[in-house]
Amino acid sequence: MSRWTEADIPDQTGRTVLVTGANSGLGLRTAQVLAAKGAHVIMGCRSVQRGQAARRTVSGSAEVLELDLADLSSVRSAAEQVSALDVLINNAGVMAVPHGRTVDGFERQFGTNHLGHAALTWLLLPALRQRPGARVVTVASLAHQYGRIDFDDPNWERRSYSYRGSYGQSKLANILFARELERRSSDVTSIAAHPGVTVTDLTNNMASAHNSLLLRIGGKISHLFSQSVEMGALPQLYAATSPDARGGQYYGPDSFNGMRGYPTVARMTAAARDDLAANRLWELTIKLTGITPDLP
């Protein structure tokens, strides 16, 4: 895996890939690279207008699919339009936003980053089963390291809201979900990845959302250790395309404690390796979304 780059991606001709949050940042870069390698890329975007503008930067076969992960009816509608799929890359997300609710009443970060993607994944299982060797790549974060899932109050209805705690919870949920999907599925490979510290619109907009001088200063400091979107997208591209990527594994940058570098096996916290918590989250997700995955 030493210094794995975009040049190592095998030919993707004939494959169909859905990338969520594909209108900017890591999602757009992932779409651009995979389309250039021959894949047909479905760009899942909340805003069709922004998605179409992003589509014009993609050289290759691509289409825009309206998808709002903060609205389960939108997730269902989008899934119904996909008949066969080789790879699903659960890339989209919101980070450290002020307290808010999704259309269905879930806390915004947990609802978008975890519940929306879990629902999409489950609804797309029939499409993924149409293609041998199908993969699901779920993009997590270094923030999972401070995450803790409150199973009694996952939507912050009784706790005092913490945008940092909520984001950490959602990213820990991403890894637990990816690992549990791998454990339960016999015909779809599930892998998690993270981009390290990568400068994207997501990080640039965080301080503005909170109108915080401290966050702006912290953001400038973190930029010293950050990497480009091109480098940040490599772990999820590796997980999506490499013949050596393994189900149930977690990939991220190899340097500066996972903040930057080339793809390698990343460190998971004990909480992320908790099989009982993964099973408990799975059952909670079924209860909250009302979706029961069709697994053999």
C-alpha positions as CSV (number, residue, x, y, z in Angstrom):
1,M,0.0,0.0,0.0
2,S,3.1,2.2,0.2
3,R,2.4,5.6,-1.4
4,W,-0.8,4.4,-3.2
5,T,-2.1,7.1,-5.5
6,E,-4.8,7.8,-8.1
7,A,-2.4,6.2,-10.7
8,D,-2.9,2.9,-8.9
9,I,-6.7,2.8,-9.5
10,P,-7.7,0.0,-11.8
11,D,-9.7,0.6,-14.9
12,Q,-13.3,1.3,-13.8
13,T,-15.0,0.9,-17.1
14,G,-18.4,-0.8,-16.8
15,R,-18.8,0.1,-13.1
16,T,-21.4,2.3,-11.6
17,V,-20.6,4.3,-8.5
18,L,-22.9,6.6,-6.4
19,V,-21.0,9.3,-4.4
20,T,-23.0,11.3,-1.9
21,G,-22.1,14.9,-1.4
22,A,-20.5,15.0,-4.9
23,N,-21.0,18.6,-5.6
24,S,-17.9,19.8,-3.7
25,G,-14.8,18.8,-1.7
26,L,-14.0,15.2,-1.3
27,G,-17.1,14.0,-3.0
28,L,-16.5,16.0,-6.1
29,R,-12.8,14.9,-6.3
30,T,-13.9,11.3,-5.9
31,A,-16.4,11.6,-8.7
32,Q,-13.9,13.3,-11.0
33,V,-11.3,10.6,-10.5
34,L,-13.6,7.7,-10.9
35,A,-15.3,9.1,-14.0
36,A,-11.9,9.7,-15.5
37,K,-11.0,6.1,-14.8
38,G,-14.1,4.9,-16.8
39,A,-16.8,4.5,-14.2
40,H,-20.3,5.9,-14.6
41,V,-20.7,8.2,-11.5
42,I,-24.0,9.1,-9.9
43,M,-23.5,12.3,-8.1
44,G,-25.8,12.4,-5.1
45,C,-26.5,16.1,-4.3
46,R,-29.0,18.0,-2.2
47,S,-29.0,20.9,-4.6
48,V,-29.6,19.8,-8.2
49,Q,-28.4,23.2,-9.4
50,R,-25.1,22.9,-7.6
51,G,-24.8,19.3,-8.7
52,Q,-25.2,20.3,-12.3
53,A,-22.5,22.9,-12.0
54,A,-20.2,20.3,-10.4
55,R,-21.1,17.8,-13.1
56,R,-19.6,20.2,-15.7
57,T,-16.2,19.8,-14.0
58,V,-16.3,16.0,-14.4
59,S,-14.7,14.5,-17.5
60,G,-16.5,11.2,-18.2
61,S,-19.8,9.6,-17.7
62,A,-21.8,11.2,-14.8
63,E,-25.3,12.2,-13.8
64,V,-26.8,14.2,-10.9
65,L,-29.2,12.5,-8.5
66,E,-31.2,14.7,-6.1
67,L,-30.5,13.4,-2.6
68,D,-31.1,15.1,0.7
69,L,-29.8,12.9,3.5
70,A,-31.6,15.0,6.1
71,D,-34.9,13.9,4.6
72,L,-35.8,10.2,4.6
73,S,-38.4,10.7,1.9
74,S,-35.7,12.1,-0.4
75,V,-33.4,9.1,0.5
76,R,-36.2,6.7,-0.5
77,S,-36.9,8.5,-3.8
78,A,-33.2,8.6,-4.7
79,A,-32.8,4.9,-4.0
80,E,-35.7,4.0,-6.1
81,Q,-33.9,5.5,-9.1
82,V,-30.9,3.3,-8.9
83,S,-31.2,-0.2,-10.4
84,A,-27.7,-1.6,-10.3
85,L,-24.7,-0.3,-8.4
86,D,-21.0,-1.5,-7.9
87,V,-20.0,1.0,-5.3
88,L,-21.8,3.3,-2.8
89,I,-19.5,5.9,-1.3
90,N,-21.2,7.5,1.8
91,N,-19.2,10.7,1.7
92,A,-21.6,13.6,2.4
93,G,-21.8,15.1,5.8
94,V,-22.3,18.2,8.0
95,M,-19.7,19.1,10.6
96,A,-19.9,21.0,13.9
97,V,-23.1,22.8,13.0
98,P,-25.3,24.7,15.4
99,H,-28.2,22.7,16.9
100,G,-30.9,21.8,14.4
101,R,-33.2,19.1,13.3
102,T,-33.6,17.1,10.1
103,V,-37.0,16.9,8.2
104,D,-37.8,13.8,10.3
105,G,-36.9,15.4,13.6
106,F,-33.5,13.8,14.2
107,E,-30.5,15.9,15.5
108,R,-28.9,17.3,12.3
109,Q,-25.5,15.7,12.5
110,F,-26.5,12.3,13.7
111,G,-29.5,12.3,11.3
112,T,-27.5,13.3,8.2
113,N,-24.2,11.7,8.8
114,H,-25.4,8.4,10.1
115,L,-29.1,7.8,9.8
116,G,-29.4,9.2,6.3
117,H,-26.5,7.2,5.0
118,A,-27.6,4.0,6.8
119,A,-31.1,4.3,5.3
120,L,-29.6,4.9,1.8
121,T,-27.3,1.9,2.2
122,W,-30.1,-0.4,3.3
123,L,-32.4,0.8,0.5
124,L,-29.7,0.3,-2.1
125,L,-28.8,-3.3,-1.0
126,P,-30.9,-4.8,-3.9
127,A,-29.1,-2.6,-6.4
128,L,-25.7,-3.5,-4.9
129,R,-26.5,-7.2,-5.1
130,Q,-27.0,-6.9,-8.9
131,R,-23.2,-6.6,-9.2
132,P,-20.7,-9.2,-7.9
133,G,-18.1,-7.7,-5.6
134,A,-20.1,-4.6,-4.7
135,R,-18.8,-2.4,-2.0
136,V,-20.0,0.2,0.4
137,V,-17.5,2.8,1.6
138,T,-18.5,4.9,4.6
139,V,-16.5,8.0,5.2
140,A,-15.8,8.6,8.9
141,S,-13.3,11.0,10.6
142,L,-10.6,11.4,13.2
143,A,-13.3,12.9,15.3
144,H,-14.6,9.4,16.0
145,Q,-11.9,9.3,18.6
146,Y,-13.8,11.6,21.0
147,G,-17.2,10.2,20.0
148,R,-19.6,8.6,22.4
149,I,-23.0,7.3,21.5
150,D,-25.8,8.0,24.0
151,F,-28.2,5.2,23.1
152,D,-30.8,6.7,25.5
153,D,-30.6,10.2,23.9
154,P,-29.0,10.0,20.4
155,N,-30.9,13.0,19.2
156,W,-29.9,15.4,22.0
157,E,-33.4,15.8,23.2
158,R,-32.5,15.8,26.9
159,R,-28.8,16.6,26.9
160,S,-27.3,20.0,26.6
161,Y,-26.3,20.2,22.9
162,S,-22.6,20.0,22.0
163,Y,-21.7,20.5,18.3
164,R,-18.4,18.8,18.9
165,G,-19.9,15.9,20.8
166,S,-22.6,15.5,18.2
167,Y,-20.2,15.3,15.4
168,G,-18.0,12.8,17.2
169,Q,-21.0,10.7,17.9
170,S,-22.0,10.7,14.2
171,K,-18.6,9.7,13.0
172,L,-18.2,6.9,15.6
173,A,-21.6,5.7,14.4
174,N,-20.2,5.7,10.8
175,I,-17.5,3.2,11.7
176,L,-19.7,1.0,13.9
177,F,-22.3,0.9,11.1
178,A,-19.7,0.0,8.4
179,R,-18.3,-2.8,10.6
180,E,-21.7,-4.2,11.5
181,L,-22.8,-4.2,7.8
182,E,-19.7,-6.2,7.0
183,R,-20.5,-8.6,9.7
184,R,-24.1,-9.1,8.6
185,S,-23.7,-9.1,4.8
186,S,-22.5,-12.0,2.9
187,D,-22.6,-10.5,-0.6
188,V,-21.6,-6.8,-0.1
189,T,-18.2,-5.7,1.2
190,S,-18.3,-2.8,3.7
191,I,-15.3,-0.6,4.4
192,A,-14.7,2.6,6.3
193,A,-12.2,5.4,5.5
194,H,-11.3,8.9,6.7
195,P,-9.6,11.8,4.9
196,G,-7.4,13.0,7.8
197,V,-7.3,16.8,8.1
198,T,-8.4,18.0,4.7
199,V,-9.3,21.6,3.7
200,T,-12.8,21.6,2.2
201,D,-15.8,23.8,2.2
202,L,-17.0,21.8,5.2
203,T,-14.1,22.9,7.3
204,N,-14.0,26.4,6.0
205,N,-17.6,27.0,6.8
206,M,-17.5,25.6,10.3
207,A,-16.2,28.8,12.0
208,S,-18.6,31.0,10.1
209,A,-21.5,28.8,11.2
210,H,-20.6,29.5,14.8
211,N,-19.4,33.1,14.3
212,S,-16.4,32.0,16.4
213,L,-13.0,33.8,16.5
214,L,-11.6,30.8,18.4
215,L,-12.7,28.4,15.7
216,R,-11.2,30.6,13.1
217,I,-7.9,30.7,14.8
218,G,-8.1,26.9,15.4
219,G,-8.9,26.4,11.7
220,K,-5.8,28.4,10.7
221,I,-3.7,26.3,13.0
222,S,-5.2,23.0,11.7
223,H,-4.5,24.2,8.1
224,L,-0.8,23.9,8.9
225,F,-1.2,20.2,9.3
226,S,-3.8,19.7,6.6
227,Q,-3.6,18.3,3.1
228,S,-5.2,18.9,-0.2
229,V,-8.6,17.5,-1.3
230,E,-6.7,15.4,-3.8
231,M,-4.7,13.7,-1.0
232,G,-7.7,13.6,1.3
233,A,-9.8,11.6,-1.2
234,L,-7.2,8.9,-1.5
235,P,-8.3,6.7,1.4
236,Q,-11.9,6.5,0.2
237,L,-10.7,5.9,-3.4
238,Y,-8.5,3.1,-2.1
239,A,-11.4,1.5,-0.2
240,A,-13.6,1.8,-3.3
241,T,-11.3,0.4,-5.9
242,S,-8.2,-1.4,-4.6
243,P,-8.2,-5.2,-4.9
244,D,-6.3,-5.2,-1.6
245,A,-8.9,-3.3,0.4
246,R,-10.5,-5.5,3.0
247,G,-14.1,-5.6,4.3
248,G,-14.5,-4.4,7.9
249,Q,-11.2,-2.4,7.7
250,Y,-10.7,1.3,8.2
251,Y,-8.3,3.3,6.0
252,G,-6.8,6.8,6.4
253,P,-3.6,8.8,5.9
254,D,-0.4,7.3,7.1
255,S,1.4,10.3,8.7
256,F,1.1,12.9,11.5
257,N,-1.2,10.7,13.5
258,G,-3.5,10.1,10.6
259,M,-3.8,13.8,9.7
260,R,-2.1,13.6,6.3
261,G,-0.4,11.2,3.9
262,Y,-1.1,8.2,1.8
263,P,-3.7,5.5,2.5
264,T,-3.0,2.9,5.2
265,V,-4.9,0.9,7.8
266,A,-6.1,3.5,10.3
267,R,-6.4,3.2,14.0
268,M,-9.8,2.7,15.5
269,T,-10.6,3.5,19.1
270,A,-11.9,0.7,21.4
271,A,-15.4,2.3,21.1
272,A,-15.2,1.8,17.3
273,R,-14.3,-1.8,17.8
274,D,-17.2,-2.5,20.2
275,D,-19.2,-5.2,18.6
276,L,-22.0,-5.0,21.1
277,A,-22.4,-1.3,20.5
278,A,-22.4,-1.9,16.7
279,N,-25.3,-4.3,17.1
280,R,-27.1,-2.0,19.4
281,L,-26.7,0.9,17.0
282,W,-28.0,-1.2,14.1
283,E,-31.1,-2.0,16.0
284,L,-31.6,1.6,17.1
285,T,-31.2,2.7,13.5
286,I,-33.9,0.3,12.4
287,K,-36.2,1.8,15.0
288,L,-35.5,5.4,14.2
289,T,-35.6,5.1,10.4
290,G,-38.4,2.6,10.1
291,I,-36.3,0.6,7.6
292,T,-35.5,-3.0,8.0
293,P,-32.5,-4.1,5.9
294,D,-33.1,-7.0,3.6
295,L,-30.1,-9.2,4.5
296,P,-29.8,-13.0,3.9
